[in-house]
């Protein structure tokens, strides 16, 4: 069986930086309805086209009136004002209020001209067509002035922000129907290997079901992208190259899984140099050493290990930041924090950085990793830690620096912080 060598192994940090330096946020902009824009990335800063509110409105249910008409009111001698109409939130009173008149008004209703205050229902008595007021009301009470929420020209959402419920409410309150957002990166996922079967196909001896399509597609969606999955491609370098080139025509990023190592049927190391400038082949990391990447024009193809746990672990530290950069999202997709190693121990690897997926138990973290081909190694993983090369062991009870994956992949933050060491 013929083998071929890795290129010079590079560090995890260098591999990640080379990929990030090779792409930028997509220039395409979508204009989407405000009702469907949650989680999208703002492409252009949006400002208020007018003040909100745009008119003086009541902030309580009560009576609109002139404060001067209540100046002499006291419990023994209440002021009686005729109620000459009512204003609901969608209405405006048709005329100016005259001295000595009151208008019933609902929360959000436009203050009638001539009035300057609202006194709430609970503080007055209604007697027939009149309202009895037993204490003076000051001007401006229970009113929202024009622009009191935000003035004309106020920044509603900034370029680069991910749209939240609050941001969307502010935009909608200004009557803005559609928002400019960054296009979602389209990511093609191309598995290769004669041994692979698509889920649903009849089982056969010596064949395994392909699972990287599903896990990477979920990763792409979690990072705000659109996955396009391909059926497994047979171990034929010409066929693999043809499918990858076709995928590049419609995708912003292509992920090839399997065939990235040094075996006779690992064809990506031979195919990639024909396609463009190889960024690296081989990363000094465990799991995931047989990882490679090539730049083709202004796009990138990343060759990922075929072993499921190795592939997905690499996706945490390598692909997640890349996907977020393409989509114009800030940060790598995780938040750092310290946690106690609740059980077991973590062993570093001489000469290689070790990435350990971590799950949570009893307020601490632990690893279930037991092999790069074992999918259950990543069961319940919501973050990971990175151990530098060496022969050191992290003992049970020690504090470890955890990269907590952001939702929906993880909690974004973990158990209460523990001091280093």
SULCORGI-V645011 format. One record per pair of residues at least 4 apart in sequence whose C-alpha atoms are under 8 Angstrom apart, sorted by the first residue. I is the first residue (numbers start at 1). J is the second residue. D is the distance in Angstrom with one decimal. If there is no record, write none. Layout:
I/J/D, I/J/D
//
This chain:
1/263/7.7, 1/264/6.2, 2/263/6.5, 2/264/4.9, 3/262/5.5, 3/263/4.8, 3/264/5.4, 4/262/5.0, 4/263/6.5, 4/264/7.5, 5/262/5.9, 6/261/7.5, 6/262/6.5, 6/281/6.3, 6/282/5.9, 6/290/7.7, 7/280/7.2, 7/281/5.2, 7/282/6.0, 8/280/7.9, 8/281/7.1, 8/282/6.7, 9/280/7.9, 9/281/7.0, 9/282/4.8, 9/283/4.9, 9/284/5.4, 10/14/6.3, 10/15/6.5, 10/280/7.5, 10/282/6.7, 10/283/4.9, 10/284/5.7, 11/15/6.2, 11/283/5.8, 11/284/5.2, 11/285/7.2, 11/353/7.7, 12/16/6.2, 12/283/6.2, 12/284/6.5, 12/285/6.4, 12/353/7.3, 13/17/6.2, 14/18/6.1, 15/19/6.4, 15/280/7.2, 15/283/6.9, 15/318/7.9, 16/20/6.2, 16/317/7.9, 16/318/5.7, 16/322/8.0, 17/21/5.9, 18/22/6.3, 18/279/6.9, 19/23/6.9, 19/279/7.7, 19/293/7.9, 19/300/7.9, 19/322/7.0, 20/24/7.4, 20/321/7.7, 20/322/5.9, 20/325/7.2, 22/295/7.3, 22/298/7.6, 22/299/7.8, 22/300/7.4, 23/298/7.1, 23/299/6.9, 23/300/7.6, 23/325/7.7, 23/326/6.8, 24/325/6.3, 24/326/5.7, 24/328/7.9, 25/325/5.6, 25/326/4.2, 25/327/5.6, 25/328/4.7, 26/182/7.1, 26/183/6.8, 26/185/7.2, 26/326/5.6, 26/327/6.3, 26/328/7.0, 27/182/7.4, 27/183/7.8, 28/182/6.2, 28/183/5.4, 29/43/6.6, 29/180/6.3, 29/181/5.6, 29/182/4.7, 29/183/5.2, 30/179/7.9, 30/180/5.7, 30/181/5.3, 30/182/6.0, 30/183/5.5, 31/178/5.8, 31/179/5.2, 31/180/4.5, 31/181/6.1, 32/36/6.8, 32/37/6.3, 32/178/5.1, 32/179/5.4, 32/180/6.8, 32/181/7.2, 33/37/6.3, 33/177/5.8, 33/178/4.3, 33/179/6.4, 34/38/7.9, 34/168/6.5, 34/171/7.7, 34/172/6.8, 34/176/7.5, 34/177/5.7, 34/178/5.2, 34/179/6.1, 35/168/7.8, 37/163/6.8, 37/168/7.7, 37/179/7.5, 38/162/7.8, 38/163/5.3, 38/164/6.0, 38/165/6.9, 38/168/7.4, 39/162/5.3, 39/163/4.9, 39/164/6.4, 39/224/8.0, 40/162/5.5, 40/163/5.6, 40/181/6.2, 40/182/7.2, 40/224/7.6, 41/159/7.6, 41/160/5.7, 41/161/5.5, 41/162/4.5, 41/163/6.3, 41/181/5.3, 41/182/5.6, 41/327/7.5, 41/328/6.8, 41/329/6.8, 42/157/7.3, 42/158/6.6, 42/159/4.9, 42/160/5.2, 42/161/5.5, 42/162/6.4, 42/163/6.9, 42/179/7.6, 42/180/6.2, 42/181/4.5, 42/182/6.3, 43/159/5.2, 43/160/6.3, 43/180/5.4, 43/181/4.5, 43/182/5.1, 44/158/6.9, 44/159/4.7, 44/160/7.8, 44/180/6.2, 44/181/7.3, 45/155/7.1, 45/156/7.7, 45/157/5.8, 45/158/4.3, 45/159/4.6, 46/155/6.1, 46/156/5.7, 46/157/5.5, 46/158/6.5, 46/159/7.9, 46/171/8.0, 47/152/7.7, 47/153/5.1, 47/154/5.3, 47/155/4.4, 47/156/5.3, 47/157/7.3, 48/150/7.8, 48/151/7.2, 48/152/5.2, 48/153/4.8, 48/154/5.3, 48/155/6.4, 48/156/6.4, 48/171/7.5, 48/174/6.2, 49/152/5.7, 49/153/6.1, 49/174/6.8, 50/54/7.0, 50/151/6.8, 50/152/4.2, 50/153/6.9, 50/174/6.9, 51/146/6.2, 51/147/4.4, 51/148/7.9, 51/149/7.8, 51/150/6.0, 51/151/4.2, 51/152/4.3, 51/153/7.8, 51/174/7.9, 52/146/6.2, 52/147/4.8, 52/148/6.7, 52/149/5.5, 52/150/5.5, 52/151/6.3, 52/152/7.6, 52/173/7.4, 52/174/6.9, 53/57/7.6, 53/144/7.4, 53/145/7.0, 53/146/4.9, 53/147/5.5, 53/148/6.8, 53/149/6.5, 53/150/7.7, 54/146/4.9, 54/147/6.5, 55/110/6.6, 55/111/8.0, 55/145/6.7, 55/146/4.9, 56/110/5.9, 56/111/5.7, 56/143/6.7, 56/144/5.7, 56/145/4.8, 56/146/5.6, 57/107/7.7, 57/108/5.4, 57/109/5.3, 57/110/4.4, 57/111/5.2, 57/143/5.7, 57/144/5.4, 57/145/6.9, 58/105/7.3, 58/106/7.0, 58/107/5.2, 58/108/5.1, 58/109/5.5, 58/110/6.6, 58/111/6.4, 58/118/6.9, 58/142/6.1, 58/143/4.8, 58/144/6.4, 59/107/5.0, 59/108/5.9, 59/142/5.3, 59/143/5.5, 59/144/6.4, 60/106/6.7, 60/107/4.6, 60/108/7.6, 60/118/7.6, 60/120/6.5, 60/142/6.2, 60/143/8.0, 61/104/7.9, 61/105/5.9, 61/106/4.5, 61/107/4.9, 61/120/5.8, 61/121/6.6, 62/104/5.9, 62/105/5.5, 62/106/6.5, 62/107/8.0, 62/118/6.1, 62/119/5.4, 62/120/3.9, 62/121/4.6, 63/102/6.1, 63/103/5.4, 63/104/4.4, 63/105/5.5, 63/118/5.3, 63/119/5.4, 63/120/6.3, 63/121/7.1, 64/102/5.7, 64/103/5.2, 64/104/6.3, 64/105/6.3, 64/111/6.8, 64/112/7.2, 64/115/6.1, 64/116/7.3, 64/117/5.8, 64/118/4.5, 64/119/6.7, 65/69/7.7, 65/97/7.6, 65/100/7.9, 65/101/6.5, 65/102/4.8, 65/103/6.7, 65/114/7.8, 65/115/4.7, 65/116/6.3, 65/117/5.8, 65/118/6.4, 65/119/7.9, 66/70/7.5, 66/99/6.9, 66/100/7.5, 66/101/7.8, 66/102/7.8, 66/114/7.0, 66/115/4.6, 66/116/5.4, 66/117/6.3, 66/139/7.8, 67/71/6.9, 67/115/7.6, 67/116/6.4, 67/117/6.0, 67/136/7.2, 67/137/5.4, 67/138/5.6, 67/139/5.5, 69/79/7.9, 69/99/7.1, 69/100/6.0, 70/79/6.4, 70/133/7.2, 70/135/6.9, 70/136/4.7, 70/137/6.1, 71/135/7.8, 71/136/5.0, 71/137/7.3, 72/79/7.4, 72/135/7.8, 72/136/6.7, 73/77/6.1, 73/78/4.9, 73/79/5.3, 73/133/6.4, 73/134/5.0, 73/135/4.8, 73/136/5.5, 74/78/5.4, 74/79/7.8, 74/133/7.7, 74/134/4.4, 74/135/4.8, 74/136/7.3, 75/134/4.5, 75/135/6.7, 76/134/7.5, 77/134/6.9, 78/132/5.8, 78/133/5.1, 78/134/4.3, 78/135/7.3, 79/132/5.6, 79/133/5.1, 79/134/6.5, 80/130/6.1, 80/131/5.6, 80/132/4.6, 80/133/6.4, 81/100/5.8, 81/101/5.5, 81/102/6.1, 81/130/5.4, 81/131/5.4, 81/132/6.7, 82/100/7.4, 82/101/5.5, 82/102/6.1, 82/129/5.9, 82/130/4.3, 82/131/6.4, 83/101/6.3, 83/102/4.8, 83/103/5.3, 83/104/6.9, 83/129/5.8, 83/130/5.4, 83/131/6.7, 84/101/6.6, 84/102/6.2, 84/103/5.7, 85/93/7.9, 85/102/7.7, 85/103/5.1, 85/104/6.3, 86/93/7.5, 86/103/5.3, 86/104/4.4, 86/105/5.6, 87/91/5.7, 87/92/6.3, 87/93/6.2, 87/103/7.2, 87/104/6.2, 87/105/4.6, 87/106/6.3, 87/109/6.0, 87/110/7.4, 88/92/7.8, 88/105/6.0, 88/106/5.0, 88/107/7.6, 88/108/7.6, 88/109/5.4, 89/105/8.0, 89/106/5.9, 89/107/6.4, 89/108/4.8, 89/109/3.9, 89/110/7.0, 90/109/6.6, 91/109/6.6, 91/110/6.9, 92/109/7.2, 92/110/5.6, 92/111/7.6, 92/112/6.9, 93/110/7.7, 93/111/7.8, 93/112/5.5, 93/113/7.9, 95/112/7.3, 95/113/6.9, 96/112/6.2, 96/113/4.5, 96/114/5.3, 96/115/8.0, 97/101/6.4, 97/102/7.5, 97/112/6.4, 97/113/5.9, 97/114/4.8, 97/115/6.1, 98/114/6.7, 102/131/7.8, 103/112/8.0, 105/109/6.1, 105/111/7.9, 111/115/6.9, 111/116/7.7, 116/139/5.5, 116/140/5.8, 117/137/7.2, 117/138/6.8, 117/139/5.1, 117/140/4.9, 117/141/5.2, 117/142/6.9, 117/143/6.9, 118/137/7.8, 118/140/7.6, 118/141/5.9, 118/142/5.8, 118/143/7.0, 119/123/7.0, 119/124/7.8, 119/137/6.7, 119/141/7.5, 119/142/7.5, 120/124/7.2, 121/125/7.6, 123/133/7.5, 123/134/8.0, 124/131/6.7, 124/132/5.7, 124/133/5.2, 124/134/6.9, 125/131/5.8, 125/132/5.1, 125/133/6.9, 126/130/6.0, 126/131/4.5, 126/132/6.1, 127/131/6.0, 127/132/7.1, 137/141/7.4, 144/148/6.2, 146/151/7.7, 147/151/4.2, 147/152/7.0, 150/154/6.2, 156/167/6.6, 156/170/6.2, 156/171/6.2, 157/161/6.9, 157/163/7.6, 157/167/6.1, 157/171/7.8, 160/328/6.5, 160/329/6.6, 160/330/7.4, 161/329/7.6, 162/329/7.5, 163/167/5.9, 163/168/6.5, 164/168/6.1, 165/169/6.1, 166/170/6.3, 167/171/6.3, 168/172/6.0, 169/173/6.0, 170/174/6.7, 171/175/6.9, 171/176/5.8, 172/176/5.4, 172/177/6.7, 182/327/6.6, 182/328/7.0, 183/327/7.0, 184/224/6.2, 184/225/4.9, 184/226/6.4, 184/327/5.9, 185/224/7.5, 185/225/4.8, 185/226/6.1, 185/251/7.7, 185/252/5.9, 185/253/7.5, 185/323/7.5, 185/326/6.3, 185/327/5.8, 186/225/5.9, 186/226/4.8, 186/227/6.0, 186/228/7.2, 186/250/7.7, 186/251/5.0, 186/252/5.3, 186/253/6.7, 187/220/7.2, 187/225/6.9, 187/226/6.0, 187/227/4.9, 187/228/5.9, 187/251/5.4, 187/252/5.9, 187/253/4.9, 187/254/5.7, 187/255/7.3, 188/227/6.0, 188/228/4.7, 188/229/5.8, 188/230/7.4, 188/247/6.2, 188/248/7.8, 188/251/5.9, 188/252/7.9, 188/253/6.4, 188/254/4.7, 188/255/6.1, 189/213/6.4, 189/216/7.6, 189/217/7.6, 189/227/7.1, 189/228/6.2, 189/229/4.8, 189/230/6.1, 189/254/6.0, 189/255/4.8, 189/256/6.0, 189/257/7.5, 190/213/7.7, 190/229/6.5, 190/230/5.2, 190/231/7.1, 190/232/6.7, 190/233/7.4, 190/243/7.9, 190/244/7.4, 190/254/7.4, 190/255/6.1, 190/256/4.7, 190/257/6.2, 191/210/7.8, 191/212/7.5, 191/213/7.2, 191/230/7.0, 191/231/7.0, 191/232/4.8, 191/233/6.2, 191/256/5.6, 191/257/4.6, 191/258/6.2, 191/306/8.0, 192/196/7.4, 192/232/5.0, 192/233/4.4, 192/234/5.8, 192/235/6.5, 192/240/7.4, 192/256/7.3, 192/257/6.3, 192/258/5.6, 192/259/6.6, 193/232/6.6, 193/233/6.2, 193/234/5.2, 193/235/5.2, 193/258/6.6, 193/259/6.9, 194/232/8.0, 194/233/7.4, 194/234/4.9, 194/235/5.6, 195/206/6.8, 195/207/4.6, 195/208/6.0, 196/207/5.9, 196/208/5.3, 196/209/5.6, 196/210/5.4, 196/232/6.3, 197/201/6.4, 197/203/7.8, 197/207/6.6, 197/208/5.9, 197/209/4.6, 197/210/5.7, 197/232/7.1, 198/209/5.8, 198/210/5.6, 198/231/6.8, 198/232/7.1, 199/209/5.8, 199/210/6.7, 199/211/8.0, 203/207/7.1, 203/208/7.7, 204/208/7.9, 210/232/7.6, 211/215/6.6, 211/308/6.9, 212/216/5.8, 212/257/7.2, 212/306/7.5, 212/308/6.0, 212/311/7.3, 212/312/7.7, 213/217/5.9, 213/229/6.1, 213/230/7.8, 214/218/6.3, 215/219/6.3, 215/312/7.0, 216/220/6.1, 216/312/7.1, 216/315/7.5, 217/221/6.2, 217/226/7.9, 217/227/5.2, 217/228/7.6, 217/229/7.3, 218/222/6.1, 219/223/6.3, 219/315/7.6, 219/320/7.4, 219/409/7.8, 220/224/6.4, 220/225/5.0, 220/226/6.4, 220/227/6.0, 220/320/7.9, 220/323/7.0, 221/225/4.9, 221/226/5.9, 221/227/6.8, 222/407/7.7, 222/408/6.3, 222/409/6.9, 223/320/6.7, 223/323/6.2, 223/324/5.9, 223/333/7.8, 224/323/7.8, 224/324/7.4, 224/327/6.9, 225/323/7.2, 225/327/7.2, 233/239/7.3, 233/240/6.4, 234/239/7.5, 234/240/7.5, 235/239/7.9, 235/240/7.4, 235/265/6.3, 235/266/8.0, 235/267/7.4, 236/240/6.1, 236/267/7.6, 237/241/6.1, 237/267/5.7, 237/268/7.6, 237/270/7.8, 237/271/6.5, 238/242/6.1, 239/243/6.2, 240/244/6.2, 240/271/7.9, 241/245/6.1, 241/271/6.2, 241/275/8.0, 242/246/6.2, 243/247/6.1, 244/248/6.2, 244/254/7.4, 244/256/7.9, 245/249/6.7, 246/250/7.5, 247/251/6.0, 247/254/6.8, 248/252/6.9, 248/253/7.1, 248/254/6.5, 248/299/7.7, 252/299/6.3, 252/300/7.8, 253/299/6.2, 253/300/5.7, 253/301/6.2, 254/300/6.6, 254/301/4.7, 254/302/6.4, 255/301/5.8, 255/302/5.0, 255/303/6.0, 255/304/6.9, 256/301/7.2, 256/302/6.1, 256/303/4.7, 256/304/5.9, 257/303/5.9, 257/304/4.7, 257/305/5.8, 257/306/5.2, 257/311/7.6, 258/266/7.5, 258/303/7.3, 258/304/6.2, 258/305/5.1, 258/306/3.7, 258/307/7.4, 259/263/8.0, 259/265/6.5, 259/266/3.8, 259/267/5.5, 259/268/5.7, 259/303/7.9, 259/305/7.2, 259/306/6.9, 260/266/5.5, 260/267/6.9, 260/268/5.3, 260/269/6.3, 260/290/5.6, 260/291/6.2, 260/292/6.9, 260/303/5.9, 260/304/6.4, 260/305/5.9, 260/306/7.6, 261/266/5.6, 261/269/7.6, 261/290/4.8, 261/291/7.5, 261/305/7.3, 262/266/5.9, 262/269/7.9, 262/290/7.8, 267/271/6.1, 268/272/5.8, 268/303/7.0, 269/273/7.2, 269/281/7.3, 269/292/7.6, 270/274/7.4, 271/275/6.7, 272/276/6.6, 272/277/7.9, 272/278/6.6, 272/293/7.7, 272/294/6.1, 273/277/6.4, 273/278/6.0, 273/294/7.5, 275/294/7.5, 275/295/8.0, 275/296/6.2, 276/294/6.0, 276/295/5.6, 276/296/4.8, 276/297/7.3, 277/294/5.4, 277/295/5.2, 277/296/6.8, 278/292/7.7, 278/293/5.9, 278/294/4.1, 278/295/6.3, 279/292/7.3, 279/293/5.4, 279/294/5.3, 279/295/6.8, 280/291/8.0, 280/292/5.3, 280/293/5.7, 280/294/7.4, 281/290/6.9, 281/291/5.9, 281/292/4.1, 281/293/6.7, 282/289/5.3, 282/290/5.0, 282/291/5.2, 282/292/6.0, 283/288/7.2, 283/289/4.8, 283/290/6.7, 283/291/6.2, 283/292/7.8, 284/289/5.8, 284/351/7.3, 284/352/4.9, 284/353/6.2, 285/289/5.2, 285/352/4.9, 285/353/4.5, 285/354/5.7, 285/355/7.2, 286/349/7.6, 286/352/6.3, 286/353/6.1, 286/354/4.8, 286/355/6.2, 287/310/5.2, 287/313/7.4, 287/314/7.6, 287/354/6.9, 287/355/6.8, 287/372/6.4, 288/304/7.7, 288/305/6.1, 288/310/5.2, 288/311/6.7, 288/313/7.6, 288/314/6.1, 289/305/8.0, 290/304/7.3, 290/305/5.9, 291/302/7.6, 291/303/5.6, 291/304/5.2, 291/305/6.1, 292/302/5.9, 292/303/5.0, 292/304/7.0, 293/300/7.0, 293/301/5.6, 293/302/4.3, 293/303/5.8, 294/300/5.7, 294/301/5.4, 294/302/6.6, 295/299/5.8, 295/300/4.5, 295/301/6.4, 296/300/5.8, 296/301/7.3, 304/311/5.8, 304/314/7.7, 305/310/6.2, 305/311/5.1, 306/310/7.4, 306/311/6.2, 307/311/5.9, 307/372/5.7, 307/373/4.7, 307/374/7.8, 308/312/6.2, 308/372/6.6, 308/373/5.6, 308/374/6.8, 308/375/5.8, 309/313/5.9, 309/371/7.4, 309/372/4.8, 309/373/5.9, 309/374/6.0, 309/375/5.3, 309/376/8.0, 309/377/6.6, 309/378/6.5, 310/314/6.2, 310/372/4.8, 310/373/7.1, 311/315/6.3, 312/316/6.5, 313/317/7.0, 313/355/7.3, 313/356/8.0, 313/357/7.0, 314/318/5.6, 314/319/7.0, 315/319/4.5, 315/320/6.0, 316/320/5.6, 317/321/7.1, 318/322/6.7, 319/323/6.0, 320/324/6.2, 320/332/6.6, 320/333/6.3, 321/325/6.1, 321/331/7.1, 321/332/4.3, 321/333/6.3, 322/326/6.4, 322/332/7.9, 323/327/6.4, 324/328/6.2, 324/329/4.9, 324/330/7.0, 324/331/7.5, 324/332/6.9, 324/333/7.3, 325/329/5.7, 325/330/7.2, 333/405/6.1, 333/406/5.6, 334/383/8.0, 334/403/5.6, 334/404/5.1, 334/405/4.3, 334/406/5.2, 334/412/6.3, 335/403/5.5, 335/404/5.1, 335/405/6.6, 335/406/7.1, 335/412/5.9, 335/413/6.4, 336/401/6.8, 336/402/5.7, 336/403/4.6, 336/404/6.1, 336/413/7.6, 337/401/5.8, 337/402/5.4, 337/403/6.7, 337/404/7.2, 337/413/7.1, 337/414/7.1, 337/417/6.2, 338/399/6.2, 338/400/5.5, 338/401/4.6, 338/402/5.8, 338/416/7.8, 338/417/5.0, 338/418/5.2, 338/419/6.9, 338/420/7.0, 339/364/5.8, 339/365/6.6, 339/399/5.4, 339/400/5.6, 339/401/6.6, 339/402/6.7, 339/414/7.4, 339/415/6.3, 339/416/7.0, 339/417/5.9, 339/418/5.5, 340/363/7.8, 340/364/4.9, 340/365/6.2, 340/397/5.7, 340/398/5.6, 340/399/4.5, 340/400/6.3, 340/418/6.8, 341/345/7.5, 341/364/5.8, 341/365/5.1, 341/366/5.8, 341/395/7.6, 341/396/5.4, 341/397/5.0, 341/398/5.5, 341/399/6.1, 341/400/6.6, 342/361/7.0, 342/362/7.3, 342/363/7.8, 342/364/4.8, 342/365/5.3, 342/366/5.8, 342/396/6.2, 342/397/5.8, 343/365/7.5, 343/366/5.8, 343/396/5.3, 343/397/7.2, 344/366/6.9, 344/367/7.7, 344/395/7.2, 344/396/5.4, 345/393/6.8, 345/394/5.5, 345/395/4.8, 345/396/5.2, 346/367/7.7, 346/393/5.7, 346/394/4.9, 346/395/6.7, 347/391/7.3, 347/392/6.4, 347/393/4.5, 347/394/6.3, 348/352/8.0, 348/353/7.3, 348/354/5.9, 348/387/5.8, 348/388/6.8, 348/389/6.2, 348/390/5.7, 348/391/5.6, 348/392/5.6, 348/393/6.1, 349/353/6.6, 349/354/6.2, 349/388/8.0, 349/389/5.5, 349/390/5.4, 349/391/5.9, 350/389/5.2, 350/390/4.3, 350/391/5.5, 351/389/5.0, 351/390/6.3, 352/388/7.2, 352/389/4.7, 352/390/7.4, 353/386/6.9, 353/387/5.8, 353/388/4.8, 353/389/4.7, 354/386/5.7, 354/387/5.0, 354/388/6.5, 354/389/7.0, 355/384/6.7, 355/385/5.9, 355/386/4.6, 355/387/6.4, 356/367/6.9, 356/369/7.2, 356/384/5.4, 356/385/5.3, 356/386/6.4, 356/387/7.8, 357/367/6.3, 357/368/7.7, 357/369/7.0, 357/378/6.3, 357/381/5.7, 357/382/7.5, 357/383/5.9, 357/384/4.2, 357/385/6.6, 358/365/6.0, 358/366/5.5, 358/367/4.9, 358/368/7.3, 358/378/7.8, 358/380/7.9, 358/381/5.0, 358/382/6.3, 358/383/5.4, 358/384/5.1, 358/385/7.2, 359/365/5.5, 359/366/5.5, 359/367/6.3, 359/368/7.6, 359/379/7.7, 359/380/5.4, 359/381/4.3, 359/382/5.7, 359/383/7.0, 360/364/5.7, 360/365/4.4, 360/366/6.4, 360/380/7.8, 360/381/7.6, 360/382/7.6, 361/365/5.8, 361/366/7.1, 363/415/5.4, 363/416/7.6, 364/415/6.4, 368/376/7.7, 368/377/5.2, 368/378/6.8, 368/379/7.3, 369/376/7.8, 369/377/4.2, 369/378/6.5, 370/374/6.8, 370/377/5.6, 371/377/6.8, 372/377/7.7, 375/379/7.4, 381/410/7.8, 382/404/6.3, 382/405/5.9, 382/409/6.4, 382/410/4.4, 382/411/6.9, 383/402/6.4, 383/403/5.3, 383/404/4.3, 383/405/5.1, 383/410/6.6, 384/402/5.6, 384/403/5.3, 384/404/6.8, 385/400/7.2, 385/401/6.1, 385/402/4.9, 385/403/6.1, 386/401/7.9, 394/398/6.6, 398/421/6.5, 399/418/6.4, 399/419/7.0, 399/420/5.9, 399/421/5.6, 400/420/7.4, 400/421/7.9, 401/420/8.0, 404/410/6.4, 404/411/6.7, 404/412/5.2, 404/413/5.5, 404/414/6.5, 405/409/5.7, 405/410/4.5, 405/411/6.4, 405/412/5.2, 405/413/7.7, 406/410/5.1, 406/411/5.8, 406/412/4.0, 406/413/7.7, 407/411/5.5, 407/412/6.0
//
